[in-house]
Structures are given as structure tokens and as C-alpha cells.
């Protein structure tokens, strides 16, 4: 068993070194750093004409993981797969991840947690049947870690969209009032902006150019982001399109309203801060303060009653 542990540790160290070298010195990373200088809209418009633009995961590990995830997906309820698909869309499909890729990540995280816990427990207390139970517990935890990461990614993206929306609407208002049509204003905006909101506007523009009805494309935008402010903007744009209201007027009103909501959201977060700081204050700061203040007094009291020599 010691030989097995050494072999597993050596394999893990080798994979770690390979990953670090791949991240720092691979040709793929140099290409991706060049592409990082482009906006999200320009990257989406670039054609995939070179295999080098695809990462090692997309060329090798992706198909392998998709095959394994296909078998796992047959055992997972369809409702859970649909929830994962919706969350991936709201997270912006990070790294082009699909539902099969996400299931493959969950499986890999569970296996890695099992092996890591088994090896560590074995090295500390010896290999045996006692290492199976903590390894199984670590497997369950590792299996659900990707879900926590995806949920966090969705929250961060929604926060970025909420913060960027007022400024985006201001720029759209200026462009429309300068004489551009709404579609041309959106195209100008996404070609000179970055961030998740610009990507969503670019996708909405592509849907409109592909022939999807404008109200349907607006609703798709609200469903993909799941941000209340975006839903309000979409509702206003649909009503303006139905009743023939000036787009510039709607954009100006929405931009003003979104700035107010952004300020109110910031005030709400600030008001929640005192409540959230109570727990670290009680658990971390208050005990240390009591030790510093009451420690000398307790020593003197102990000496006075003969409890401390």
C-alpha cells in the first residue's frame, strides 16, 4: 500500500507540474492572451479557422469527458439537467461549458476528492478500511463543489449586469438621440464595450438579425440574465414597440430609473453590513478582547484566593 500511495502522489505531482507548465508557457495561452485584447463581441465574430484557438480541454479532454458525462447524464433526472442548463446560460456558459462538460467536472471532482482524501488519510493513519468512510464523505462534497462554483458565478455575473446597465442605457440614449437606430446603437455599443451585459446585448442583436421577432429577442435577454432591472427594461421596450412610443424617451427614463435602483441596491448592501459583521465580531474579535481585558484580572483574582501560585 505504501508503494501505491507513493505512485499516486507521484502521479498527482506530475499532473500538477504539467498543468502549471501548460498554463504558463503553452502556445494556447499566448493565443488566448492575444484574443483577450479583443472585446467580447469581436471574439464572438471571429471565425474558428485555426485548431490552435481551441484549448487542450476542447480538443482532447472535452470529447472524453462528454462520453463519460453522457453515461452519467442518463442516470441523472431531466429536471436537474434542465436546471444546470439554465444556470450555465445565466453564468454566460463559462469556457463554452455544456451540461455534459459540467457533469464531467462533477465526476472528476468527486474522483479527485476520493483519491486525495484516501491518500492523505492513509499517509497519516495508515491505509485500511477506516480510510473508506472519510473518502466517501469527501467524494460527496467534491461532487457538489462545481454546483457551488456555478451558483457563485451566476451571482457575480448578475451583479456585474446590474451595475453596468445604467451606463449602458445612458450610452444607448446618447446614440439614439444622435440619430442612430436602436439596432445600430446596440451594435456600436457592443463593439466598444466589454462585460457580460455587452455580450447579452450582442446575442440579442444577433437574434434580431437572424429574423427572430424583436419582442421575443427582448424576452430571451430577460430570461438569460434573470435580473429584475433587465426585465423592467425589456418590458418597457416591448411596450414601446407595441404602442409606438419613442425609443429615446423610453431609454432616457429607464436610464434614470436604473441609476436610482443601483443607488438603492448599494444602500441596501450597506445597511446589511452591520448585521453581517456581528458574527465575526462575536466569534473572533470579542473572545480575544475579553482575554486581553479580563486575563490579568483573572490572574490577580486567582492569586488572591490561592488558586494560582
Secondary structure as UniProt FT lines:
FT   HELIX           2..25
FT   HELIX           27..35
FT   TURN            36..37
FT   HELIX           40..45
FT   HELIX           51..53
FT   HELIX           57..61
FT   HELIX           62..73
FT   TURN            74..75
FT   HELIX           78..90
FT   TURN            91..92
FT   HELIX           94..96
FT   HELIX           99..125
FT   HELIX           130..177
FT   TURN            178..179
FT   HELIX           182..191
FT   HELIX           196..209
FT   TURN            210..211
FT   HELIX           214..225
FT   HELIX           228..243
FT   HELIX           247..280
FT   HELIX           281..285
FT   HELIX           286..304
FT   TURN            305..306
//
